[in-house]
Amino acid sequence: MQANVGNLDRAMRVIAGTVLIAATLMGFIGLWGWIGVVFIATGLLRFCPAYLPLGMSTCKAPDRK
């Protein structure tokens, strides 16, 4: 499992996931807000399975010398 989530993407996922879960717990949104768990998990693991079929990666490209 190679990392394909960069630092900015990672931070945005964790923040968005936290906001969704908090909004669910406070009753602002319905149960669908628990999808925030997926955002937090992909941010912490630095791997997003949805990027694989698209061939995407938000990680920095390694320096080639």
N, C-alpha and C positions, 0 to 999 in steps of 0.2 A: 504494500500500500504506500505509494509515493505521494508526498504532500503536493496538493494542487491548489491550496488556498493561501494567498499571500497575507501579509500583515494587516493592510488596510481592510481587506475583505474579511479577515478573521475578526478584527475589532468590530466591524459593522454587524457581523452575524451575531456576536455575543451580546452586543447592545440591543439589537432588534429583538433577539430571543428573550432577553430579560424584560424588555418593555412589554412584549406580548404576554408573557406569563404574569407579570405584575398587573396588567390591565384585566386579565382574566380573573385573577384572585380578588381584585377590587370590584368586579362585577360590571366593568365598562363594556366588555365584549363577551361573547359566548365561549363555549368550550373549544372552538376552533383555535383559540389563542394558545392552547397547549402545543401547537405546532412549533412554538418557540423553543421547545426542547430540542427539536431537530436542528434549528439554527445554532443553538449553543453547542450541541455535540459536534457538528461539522466545523465550527470555529475552533473548538478546543482540540479536536483531532487533526485539524489542518487538512482534511480530506473531504471532498464533496463528490459522491457517486454520480450526481447529475452532470458533472463536468466531463466524465469519462467518454460518453458517446459523442459529445461535442468536441472533444479534443482540446478542451480549455484548461488553462491554468493561470492563476493570478499571482503566482510566485515569480520572483525576479529570475530572469534568465541567468544561468551561471556564466561567469566571465570566461571567455575562451582565449587562450594564449597560445 
